[in-house]
């Protein structure tokens, strides 16, 4: 590969925003409609064809720009796939909430779903965290959905039977435990960020206290 080709590949490829083709087509249609006699059907057809051609041309240009982009790193692709599984699990759980009669159980499910969403966002933003969430995405999310399904089924069949009541109570307890566990996992995902913040504060404290016998600022005293 020549040096010139290398330089071209290294250039940042600018991609048209997805909405630009449609905005441009709408703008062309509006401008032509102000100029041409739109009360004639033939003119309306001509304007529409021109606007559609502009839109199609810009979409084709955007597709070519996208094709020039380097493929995303494999680790990023896997992180995005993992995040999608977590988001799908969140959606599946939230879809079951209206079927649950217990307000407490609904609260557990909603809280779990909200935590799954945050974990998914963190995994996508920081792919190195994907290993910590892999088992959650591949196994535990499905198990949570199955537990909720069983709870809903037992709820419909419940007639005061001891076994059903006990099982429902165990599922509620399990959902509460899962809620706590997911929050701990989320906290663990932010461990590195917390360490970086602590290090940054330590450096800043040293800079502020430099060449002074008395500390000028103590961050630990801030409430």
Backbone as CSV, one residue per row, in Angstrom:
resi,resn,N_x,N_y,N_z,CA_x,CA_y,CA_z,C_x,C_y,C_z
1,UNK,0.848,-1.202,0.000,0.000,0.000,0.000,0.877,1.243,0.000
2,UNK,0.571,2.196,-0.840,1.392,3.392,-0.981,1.211,4.315,0.217
3,UNK,2.177,5.253,0.340,2.103,6.230,1.437,0.854,7.098,1.317
4,UNK,0.509,7.439,0.064,-0.682,8.263,-0.159,-1.939,7.550,0.297
5,UNK,-2.025,6.232,0.020,-3.189,5.450,0.444,-3.249,5.368,1.957
6,UNK,-2.072,5.229,2.587,-2.041,5.184,4.053,-2.558,6.480,4.642
7,UNK,-2.141,7.598,4.031,-2.585,8.898,4.529,-4.089,9.056,4.379
8,UNK,-4.639,8.554,3.261,-6.084,8.630,3.042,-6.817,7.820,4.090
9,UNK,-6.284,6.611,4.394,-6.947,5.748,5.373,-6.907,6.348,6.765
10,UNK,-5.838,7.126,7.038,-5.698,7.693,8.370,-6.559,8.932,8.566
11,UNK,-7.032,9.523,7.453,-7.870,10.696,7.574,-9.182,10.354,8.264
12,UNK,-9.643,11.281,9.028,-10.927,11.068,9.708,-12.060,11.153,8.692
13,UNK,-12.864,10.134,8.647,-13.988,10.099,7.720,-15.166,10.824,8.363
14,UNK,-15.679,11.831,7.694,-16.834,12.570,8.202,-18.096,11.972,7.599
15,UNK,-19.017,11.615,8.459,-20.256,10.971,8.017,-21.418,11.936,8.212
16,UNK,-22.246,12.059,7.187,-23.438,12.898,7.288,-24.354,12.372,8.394
17,UNK,-24.914,13.247,9.211,-25.906,12.795,10.198,-27.070,12.095,9.503
18,UNK,-27.661,11.130,10.177,-28.707,10.306,9.565,-29.896,11.124,9.066
19,UNK,-30.206,12.224,9.722,-31.389,12.991,9.348,-31.181,13.994,8.227
20,UNK,-29.923,14.230,7.842,-29.639,15.250,6.823,-30.322,14.981,5.485
21,UNK,-30.287,13.750,4.946,-30.949,13.515,3.654,-32.430,13.887,3.655
22,UNK,-33.103,13.576,4.736,-34.545,13.850,4.808,-34.818,15.341,5.007
23,UNK,-33.964,16.006,5.791,-34.120,17.451,5.965,-33.850,18.182,4.654
24,UNK,-32.823,17.725,3.931,-32.495,18.348,2.650,-33.636,18.166,1.653
25,UNK,-34.194,16.950,1.617,-35.310,16.688,0.702,-36.512,17.558,1.044
26,UNK,-36.791,17.695,2.338,-37.901,18.550,2.766,-37.668,20.005,2.404
27,UNK,-36.408,20.461,2.569,-36.074,21.835,2.217,-36.213,22.096,0.729
28,UNK,-35.738,21.139,-0.084,-35.863,21.273,-1.543,-37.334,21.325,-1.949
29,UNK,-38.126,20.460,-1.353,-39.555,20.415,-1.683,-40.215,21.752,-1.352
30,UNK,-39.879,22.285,-0.171,-40.480,23.545,0.269,-40.084,24.702,-0.655
31,UNK,-38.799,24.775,-1.001,-38.316,25.874,-1.859,-38.967,25.811,-3.237
32,UNK,-38.981,24.591,-3.820,-39.577,24.454,-5.148,-41.080,24.716,-5.118
33,UNK,-41.710,24.342,-4.011,-43.148,24.573,-3.892,-43.467,26.058,-3.818
34,UNK,-42.520,26.849,-3.325,-42.719,28.295,-3.256,-42.543,28.946,-4.628
35,UNK,-41.781,28.261,-5.491,-41.467,28.843,-6.805,-42.415,28.351,-7.892
36,UNK,-42.649,27.046,-7.892,-43.438,26.437,-8.959,-44.924,26.397,-8.604
37,UNK,-45.792,26.313,-9.609,-47.254,26.265,-9.370,-47.684,24.887,-8.861
38,UNK,-47.735,24.750,-7.567,-48.044,23.441,-6.983,-49.524,23.068,-7.115
39,UNK,-50.333,24.010,-7.619,-51.742,23.656,-7.814,-51.907,22.703,-8.993
40,UNK,-50.838,22.527,-9.744,-50.869,21.564,-10.836,-50.284,20.240,-10.364
41,UNK,-50.987,19.167,-10.616,-50.526,17.852,-10.168,-49.174,17.501,-10.765
42,UNK,-48.972,17.881,-12.009,-47.701,17.561,-12.674,-46.527,18.207,-11.940
43,UNK,-46.714,19.439,-11.430,-45.658,20.127,-10.711,-45.377,19.467,-9.368
44,UNK,-46.447,19.016,-8.731,-46.280,18.312,-7.449,-45.454,17.056,-7.656
45,UNK,-45.735,16.337,-8.745,-44.991,15.108,-9.054,-43.525,15.433,-9.333
46,UNK,-43.287,16.501,-10.128,-41.906,16.896,-10.457,-41.137,17.260,-9.189
47,UNK,-41.755,18.062,-8.325,-41.097,18.484,-7.086,-40.788,17.265,-6.213
48,UNK,-41.747,16.356,-6.117,-41.566,15.161,-5.287,-40.431,14.295,-5.820
49,UNK,-40.349,14.164,-7.148,-39.288,13.359,-7.760,-37.920,13.979,-7.484
50,UNK,-37.831,15.302,-7.620,-36.563,15.990,-7.360,-36.147,15.820,-5.897
51,UNK,-37.108,16.026,-4.982,-36.807,15.888,-3.551,-36.377,14.462,-3.221
52,UNK,-37.067,13.473,-3.825,-36.725,12.075,-3.585,-35.333,11.760,-4.135
53,UNK,-34.991,12.343,-5.286,-33.668,12.109,-5.876,-32.569,12.688,-4.992
54,UNK,-32.818,13.884,-4.443,-31.843,14.495,-3.530,-31.656,13.623,-2.295
55,UNK,-32.774,13.165,-1.744,-32.722,12.314,-0.549,-31.949,11.029,-0.835
56,UNK,-32.259,10.391,-1.960,-31.592,9.131,-2.318,-30.099,9.358,-2.543
57,UNK,-29.753,10.486,-3.185,-28.342,10.784,-3.430,-27.561,10.976,-2.143
58,UNK,-28.158,11.694,-1.199,-27.485,11.930,0.081,-27.387,10.650,0.913
59,UNK,-28.411,9.816,0.838,-28.359,8.530,1.552,-27.245,7.665,0.976
60,UNK,-27.129,7.647,-0.368,-26.061,6.872,-1.011,-24.685,7.408,-0.601
61,UNK,-24.571,8.742,-0.530,-23.301,9.344,-0.109,-22.966,8.962,1.320
62,UNK,-23.986,8.984,2.204,-23.758,8.623,3.613,-23.349,7.160,3.736
63,UNK,-23.973,6.298,2.934,-23.609,4.876,2.974,-22.164,4.660,2.547
64,UNK,-21.713,5.430,1.548,-20.315,5.330,1.113,-19.376,5.807,2.223
65,UNK,-19.775,6.865,2.908,-18.960,7.368,4.018,-18.875,6.337,5.137
66,UNK,-20.005,5.699,5.428,-20.015,4.671,6.467,-19.124,3.495,6.086
67,UNK,-19.109,3.172,4.788,-18.288,2.047,4.319,-16.799,2.333,4.476
68,UNK,-16.412,3.617,4.482,-15.000,3.994,4.631,-14.529,3.958,6.078
69,UNK,-15.486,3.916,7.008,-15.115,3.881,8.419,-14.439,2.559,8.750
70,UNK,-13.413,2.595,9.593,-12.778,1.329,9.999,-13.742,0.508,10.841
71,UNK,-13.666,-0.819,10.748,-14.572,-1.649,11.555,-14.304,-1.448,13.037
72,UNK,-15.341,-1.477,13.858,-15.136,-1.295,15.294,-14.321,-2.454,15.871
73,UNK,-13.531,-2.206,16.905,-12.755,-3.284,17.524,-13.658,-4.415,18.004
74,UNK,-13.133,-5.638,17.918,-13.933,-6.806,18.303,-14.425,-6.691,19.740
75,UNK,-13.596,-6.133,20.620,-13.983,-6.025,22.028,-15.183,-5.097,22.172
76,UNK,-15.230,-4.043,21.350,-16.361,-3.107,21.404,-17.624,-3.782,20.893
77,UNK,-17.489,-4.577,19.834,-18.642,-5.285,19.277,-19.220,-6.244,20.313
78,UNK,-18.341,-6.988,20.975,-18.819,-7.948,21.986,-19.470,-7.225,23.162
79,UNK,-18.910,-6.079,23.535,-19.500,-5.300,24.633,-20.882,-4.803,24.249
80,UNK,-21.047,-4.362,23.005,-22.357,-3.890,22.541,-23.369,-5.030,22.501
81,UNK,-22.923,-6.225,22.089,-23.817,-7.387,22.077,-24.264,-7.730,23.495
82,UNK,-23.321,-7.643,24.437,-23.642,-7.940,25.830,-24.620,-6.902,26.381
83,UNK,-24.377,-5.634,26.046,-25.262,-4.559,26.503,-26.667,-4.746,25.949
84,UNK,-26.763,-5.207,24.708,-28.082,-5.427,24.105,-28.835,-6.544,24.843
85,UNK,-28.131,-7.593,25.237,-28.778,-8.667,25.992,-29.325,-8.134,27.313
86,UNK,-28.556,-7.268,27.953,-29.010,-6.680,29.219,-30.218,-5.778,28.992
87,UNK,-30.189,-5.002,27.922,-31.331,-4.131,27.609,-32.573,-4.952,27.260
88,UNK,-32.370,-6.041,26.524,-33.497,-6.920,26.195,-34.086,-7.535,27.459
89,UNK,-33.205,-7.916,28.386,-33.676,-8.461,29.660,-34.451,-7.436,30.459
90,UNK,-33.970,-6.205,30.446,-34.690,-5.112,31.124,-36.090,-4.944,30.539
91,UNK,-36.167,-4.928,29.202,-37.467,-4.736,28.540,-38.417,-5.891,28.851
92,UNK,-37.868,-7.109,28.870,-38.699,-8.285,29.157,-39.272,-8.223,30.574
93,UNK,-38.458,-7.778,31.520,-38.928,-7.672,32.902,-39.984,-6.575,33.039
94,UNK,-39.732,-5.434,32.437,-40.682,-4.329,32.542,-42.024,-4.670,31.899
95,UNK,-41.991,-5.507,30.853,-43.233,-5.895,30.180,-44.112,-6.759,31.088
96,UNK,-43.505,-7.402,32.076,-44.257,-8.289,32.971,-44.828,-7.553,34.183
97,UNK,-44.331,-6.349,34.446,-44.740,-5.613,35.647,-46.253,-5.445,35.768
98,UNK,-46.967,-5.070,34.688,-48.422,-4.865,34.829,-49.185,-6.117,35.256
99,UNK,-48.593,-7.291,35.036,-49.282,-8.534,35.396,-49.107,-8.916,36.858
100,UNK,-48.208,-8.220,37.553,-47.909,-8.548,38.948,-48.819,-7.741,39.869
101,UNK,-49.512,-8.441,40.756,-50.461,-7.774,41.651,-49.773,-7.103,42.835
102,UNK,-48.722,-7.726,43.337,-48.044,-7.206,44.528,-47.237,-5.949,44.208
103,UNK,-47.500,-4.883,44.935,-46.764,-3.632,44.735,-45.294,-3.800,45.094
104,UNK,-45.025,-4.620,46.121,-43.650,-4.839,46.560,-42.846,-5.571,45.494
105,UNK,-43.465,-6.597,44.900,-42.784,-7.360,43.855,-42.586,-6.487,42.619
106,UNK,-43.579,-5.687,42.290,-43.435,-4.762,41.156,-42.257,-3.814,41.385
107,UNK,-42.101,-3.354,42.621,-40.998,-2.445,42.948,-39.652,-3.138,42.767
108,UNK,-39.564,-4.408,43.187,-38.312,-5.166,43.018,-37.972,-5.317,41.533
109,UNK,-38.973,-5.684,40.747,-38.749,-5.902,39.314,-38.320,-4.607,38.636
110,UNK,-38.997,-3.519,38.957,-38.673,-2.226,38.364,-37.262,-1.777,38.733
111,UNK,-36.900,-2.006,39.991,-35.559,-1.630,40.451,-34.487,-2.465,39.745
112,UNK,-34.743,-3.766,39.611,-33.807,-4.650,38.914,-33.642,-4.187,37.470
113,UNK,-34.749,-3.871,36.817,-34.704,-3.431,35.419,-33.901,-2.137,35.281
114,UNK,-34.090,-1.212,36.212,-33.365,0.059,36.161,-31.859,-0.168,36.326
115,UNK,-31.489,-1.084,37.219,-30.069,-1.376,37.425,-29.473,-2.063,36.210
116,UNK,-30.237,-2.948,35.573,-29.767,-3.597,34.348,-29.468,-2.568,33.265
117,UNK,-30.317,-1.562,33.177,-30.109,-0.519,32.165,-28.805,0.236,32.412
118,UNK,-28.532,0.574,33.675,-27.303,1.304,33.998,-26.082,0.433,33.739
119,UNK,-26.173,-0.860,34.095,-25.059,-1.777,33.850,-24.802,-1.895,32.352
120,UNK,-25.870,-1.997,31.569,-25.726,-2.089,30.109,-25.027,-0.851,29.559
121,UNK,-25.415,0.322,30.031,-24.796,1.567,29.575,-23.312,1.599,29.941
122,UNK,-22.982,1.128,31.140,-21.585,1.133,31.588,-20.748,0.150,30.782
123,UNK,-21.296,-1.030,30.499,-20.567,-2.031,29.708,-20.298,-1.501,28.303
124,UNK,-21.297,-0.819,27.737,-21.132,-0.277,26.387,-20.124,0.869,26.375
125,UNK,-20.145,1.686,27.415,-19.227,2.825,27.483,-17.807,2.393,27.818
126,UNK,-17.684,1.325,28.605,-16.359,0.852,29.035,-16.288,-0.652,28.803
127,UNK,-15.926,-1.085,27.578,-15.971,-2.512,27.208,-15.180,-3.442,28.118
128,UNK,-14.191,-2.915,28.827,-13.399,-3.801,29.684,-14.230,-4.385,30.830
129,UNK,-15.380,-3.765,31.109,-16.254,-4.253,32.182,-17.128,-5.425,31.733
130,UNK,-17.041,-5.796,30.460,-17.959,-6.816,29.941,-17.782,-8.157,30.642
131,UNK,-16.544,-8.480,31.047,-16.309,-9.773,31.687,-17.066,-9.898,33.013
132,UNK,-17.213,-8.771,33.704,-17.915,-8.794,34.985,-19.415,-8.992,34.809
133,UNK,-19.925,-8.641,33.631,-21.374,-8.709,33.394,-21.765,-9.838,32.451
134,UNK,-20.790,-10.636,31.984,-21.101,-11.663,30.983,-22.090,-12.703,31.517
135,UNK,-21.812,-13.239,32.711,-22.696,-14.277,33.261,-24.085,-13.709,33.555
136,UNK,-24.123,-12.472,33.991,-25.406,-11.817,34.241,-26.225,-11.763,32.960
137,UNK,-25.600,-11.323,31.866,-26.315,-11.171,30.595,-26.708,-12.514,29.997
138,UNK,-25.810,-13.493,30.095,-26.038,-14.770,29.415,-26.902,-15.745,30.205
139,UNK,-26.938,-15.603,31.520,-27.651,-16.602,32.332,-28.667,-15.994,33.302
140,UNK,-28.197,-15.088,34.150,-29.029,-14.648,35.266,-30.231,-13.808,34.835
141,UNK,-30.079,-13.033,33.767,-31.211,-12.225,33.305,-32.371,-13.124,32.882
142,UNK,-32.041,-14.207,32.165,-33.073,-15.162,31.765,-33.714,-15.842,32.957
143,UNK,-32.902,-16.158,33.968,-33.437,-16.790,35.177,-34.391,-15.852,35.913
144,UNK,-34.054,-14.566,35.943,-34.930,-13.595,36.596,-36.281,-13.524,35.890
145,UNK,-36.243,-13.524,34.552,-37.488,-13.477,33.787,-38.332,-14.723,34.053
146,UNK,-37.671,-15.874,34.153,-38.401,-17.119,34.435,-39.033,-17.084,35.820
147,UNK,-38.318,-16.526,36.788,-38.872,-16.415,38.141,-40.127,-15.547,38.152
148,UNK,-40.067,-14.457,37.440,-41.232,-13.556,37.385,-42.399,-14.255,36.695
149,UNK,-42.106,-15.006,35.639,-43.163,-15.758,34.954,-43.822,-16.757,35.898
150,UNK,-43.014,-17.456,36.681,-43.544,-18.423,37.636,-44.387,-17.736,38.699
151,UNK,-43.921,-16.561,39.133,-44.676,-15.816,40.141,-46.046,-15.431,39.591
152,UNK,-46.074,-14.950,38.361,-47.342,-14.541,37.745,-48.283,-15.732,37.596
153,UNK,-47.705,-16.878,37.197,-48.520,-18.084,37.042,-49.108,-18.522,38.385
154,UNK,-48.276,-18.548,39.412,-48.753,-18.938,40.749,-49.780,-17.943,41.266
155,UNK,-49.570,-16.689,40.975,-50.504,-15.646,41.400,-51.887,-15.904,40.820
156,UNK,-51.935,-16.336,39.555,-53.213,-16.618,38.907,-53.872,-17.876,39.464
157,UNK,-53.038,-18.833,39.897,-53.562,-20.114,40.380,-53.777,-20.123,41.889
158,UNK,-53.330,-19.089,42.543,-53.368,-19.064,44.000,-54.794,-19.118,44.526
159,UNK,-54.998,-20.060,45.473,-56.303,-20.177,46.142,-56.080,-20.368,47.634
160,UNK,-54.997,-19.751,48.116,-54.692,-19.860,49.541,-53.903,-21.089,49.896
161,UNK,-53.438,-21.854,48.889,-52.651,-23.047,49.165,-51.314,-22.704,49.780
162,UNK,-50.887,-23.521,50.730,-49.636,-23.251,51.451,-48.427,-23.311,50.524
163,UNK,-48.369,-24.333,49.666,-47.211,-24.502,48.782,-47.044,-23.316,47.836
164,UNK,-48.158,-22.894,47.243,-48.093,-21.770,46.304,-47.698,-20.489,47.026
165,UNK,-48.293,-20.260,48.188,-47.979,-19.058,48.960,-46.510,-19.025,49.360
166,UNK,-45.998,-20.188,49.789,-44.591,-20.282,50.190,-43.667,-20.037,49.005
167,UNK,-44.001,-20.619,47.861,-43.179,-20.452,46.662,-43.162,-18.999,46.205
168,UNK,-44.321,-18.349,46.266,-44.390,-16.944,45.874,-43.542,-16.077,46.807
169,UNK,-43.557,-16.411,48.076,-42.766,-15.661,49.050,-41.271,-15.849,48.773
170,UNK,-40.890,-17.091,48.387,-39.482,-17.357,48.081,-39.035,-16.598,46.830
171,UNK,-39.923,-16.534,45.840,-39.581,-15.797,44.624,-39.424,-14.316,44.937
172,UNK,-40.325,-13.775,45.757,-40.211,-12.366,46.136,-38.898,-12.117,46.867
173,UNK,-38.536,-13.039,47.754,-37.268,-12.919,48.480,-36.084,-12.995,47.513
174,UNK,-36.202,-13.892,46.523,-35.139,-14.023,45.534,-34.976,-12.772,44.697
175,UNK,-36.078,-12.155,44.313,-36.020,-10.914,43.530,-35.393,-9.783,44.348
176,UNK,-35.738,-9.727,45.637,-35.151,-8.708,46.512,-33.642,-8.918,46.624
177,UNK,-33.228,-10.198,46.755,-31.799,-10.505,46.834,-31.077,-10.166,45.538
178,UNK,-31.733,-10.443,44.414,-31.137,-10.128,43.114,-30.969,-8.620,42.950
179,UNK,-31.930,-7.876,43.454,-31.867,-6.418,43.385,-30.631,-5.910,44.119
180,UNK,-30.389,-6.442,45.302,-29.213,-6.046,46.097,-27.925,-6.468,45.386
181,UNK,-27.909,-7.697,44.863,-26.707,-8.215,44.201,-26.354,-7.395,42.958
182,UNK,-27.363,-7.005,42.195,-27.111,-6.210,40.993,-26.544,-4.836,41.341
183,UNK,-27.029,-4.257,42.412,-26.502,-2.959,42.833,-25.043,-3.085,43.278
184,UNK,-24.699,-4.213,43.900,-23.305,-4.445,44.287,-22.431,-4.612,43.047
185,UNK,-22.951,-5.324,42.044,-22.213,-5.484,40.791,-22.003,-4.133,40.124
186,UNK,-23.034,-3.307,40.112,-22.925,-1.982,39.516,-21.865,-1.160,40.239
187,UNK,-21.856,-1.248,41.553,-20.859,-0.524,42.337,-19.458,-1.023,42.000
188,UNK,-19.344,-2.333,41.783,-18.054,-2.925,41.438,-17.571,-2.435,40.072
189,UNK,-18.495,-2.231,39.144,-18.123,-1.759,37.813,-17.487,-0.370,37.870
190,UNK,-17.862,0.411,38.881,-17.339,1.769,38.999,-16.130,1.849,39.934
191,UNK,-15.556,0.686,40.292,-14.400,0.675,41.197,-13.229,1.446,40.605
192,UNK,-12.921,1.170,39.334,-11.786,1.839,38.692,-11.984,3.346,38.648
193,UNK,-13.218,3.769,38.316,-13.490,5.196,38.267,-13.305,5.844,39.639
194,UNK,-13.733,5.116,40.688,-13.591,5.643,42.047,-12.116,5.791,42.424
195,UNK,-11.306,4.798,42.008,-9.869,4.856,42.292,-9.227,6.029,41.544
196,UNK,-9.656,6.256,40.302,-9.108,7.364,39.529,-9.468,8.703,40.165
197,UNK,-10.713,8.819,40.645,-11.144,10.053,41.307,-10.308,10.295,42.553
198,UNK,-10.079,9.228,43.349,-9.280,9.363,44.572,-7.861,9.802,44.246
199,UNK,-7.301,9.226,43.177,-5.941,9.591,42.773,-5.882,11.046,42.309
200,UNK,-6.882,11.459,41.548,-6.924,12.848,41.065,-7.022,13.827,42.233
201,UNK,-7.847,13.479,43.216,-8.010,14.355,44.383,-6.708,14.438,45.169
202,UNK,-6.012,13.284,45.294,-4.736,13.269,46.019,-3.723,14.175,45.334
203,UNK,-3.658,14.109,44.008,-2.735,14.964,43.265,-3.106,16.429,43.447
204,UNK,-4.403,16.722,43.366,-4.859,18.101,43.512,-4.557,18.636,44.905
205,UNK,-4.738,17.802,45.918,-4.428,18.211,47.285,-2.950,18.558,47.421
206,UNK,-2.097,17.709,46.804,-0.657,17.957,46.878,-0.294,19.284,46.211
207,UNK,-0.945,19.572,45.080,-0.676,20.828,44.388,-1.110,22.020,45.224
208,UNK,-2.279,21.904,45.855,-2.800,23.023,46.651,-1.994,23.236,47.926
209,UNK,-1.447,22.139,48.457,-0.710,22.236,49.726,0.786,22.487,49.506
210,UNK,1.207,22.544,48.257,2.629,22.690,47.946,3.195,23.994,48.513
211,UNK,4.411,23.905,49.052,5.144,25.054,49.585,4.368,25.777,50.675
212,UNK,3.665,25.018,51.472,2.921,25.637,52.574,3.031,24.756,53.800
213,UNK,3.291,25.368,54.932,3.395,24.591,56.172,2.033,24.110,56.609
214,UNK,0.992,24.910,56.338,-0.362,24.530,56.698,-1.117,24.093,55.463
215,UNK,-1.901,23.022,55.569,-2.716,22.593,54.432,-3.701,23.684,54.044
216,UNK,-3.771,23.978,52.768,-4.693,25.013,52.308,-6.115,24.469,52.107
217,UNK,-6.175,23.196,51.798,-7.504,22.624,51.564,-7.480,21.147,51.919
218,UNK,-8.466,20.717,52.664,-8.576,19.326,53.047,-9.887,18.786,52.463
219,UNK,-9.787,18.001,51.409,-10.996,17.500,50.729,-11.797,16.571,51.630
220,UNK,-11.105,15.891,52.552,-11.832,14.956,53.433,-12.742,15.670,54.402
221,UNK,-12.527,16.968,54.582,-13.365,17.736,55.509,-14.605,18.287,54.843
222,UNK,-14.676,18.168,53.512,-15.827,18.694,52.789,-17.023,17.767,52.986
223,UNK,-18.142,18.292,53.379,-19.350,17.482,53.577,-20.267,17.623,52.401
